[in-house]
Amino acid sequence: MTKIVFMGTPAFSAPILKMLAEEGYDIVSVVTQPDRPVGRKKVLTPTPVKQQALELGLPIYQPEKLKDPEQAQKILDLKPDLIVTAAFGQILPTSVLEAPKLGAINVHASLLPEYRGGAPIHQAIIDGKTETGVTIMYMVDRLDAGDIISQKAVPIEETDHTGSMFEKLSAAGMDLLKETLPSIIDGTNPRISQDEELVTFARNISREQERIDWNKSARDIYNQVRGLHPWPVAFTTFGGANVKLWWAEIANSGKTGEPGEIVELTKDAIVVQTGEGTLAVKELQPAGKKRMTAEDYLRGPKLQAGDRFE
């Protein structure tokens, strides 16, 4: 039987691991990131993939850095026939990539060669794309540059955000891997080189990408808000303090003002002028406060038209 090492970390990866186990594949180890402190109380928390592996009774390995030869050796000692990764979160050393006779494959959340990198789902939504997808690919020692084995497109709906697309793409990746693995194991799968002229990148989200520029259009800011929801969340500044904008919608207000200016207050929205059109802020989180609806927020501080987000 084909010996598989599975590598993954977030909730995106857990259903893929579960599918492999349910299909009866021989998973000799589940490799995931170490437990990390979570929340204000810094509770040491296992990754979603570790939690899934514990439920399945699978052996778990949590290396801090696989670039360390000693930590990588523990994987080599397993002599896997195939490595399957899905959002693992570490770069695999060449020794690990080259060890399995069937290679190392990755479930990547974009239609490569578009959006190589660590934040393909976020970036597709921020860019206003109406379609993305998943790619099963061979891993090489360059970022997401290996040959494509199979792909599946997934539409991005108008109200989708990063959280909803993570779930959709995880399910699509699980299904696609289930369909594709038999051909990889028997050696009949295609290998399609990526067109380097079509490559785009989706680097991990920077703090500056989270900041709203009110000179942009309402459409662009809406895409930014949903592309950063529910993590890491877009923010603006009001009265010298940061305010997270958890959700907003494009508004059709008849009022106008300068970019960032609050032009209208309704029962459940703070309507803000942008560089083109208006945006209705629906959920926000002032510094030091909990996330709340605009309706709840407006019961407190006395905002008025003419106030301004910076």
Disulfide bonds with the S-S distance in Angstrom:
none
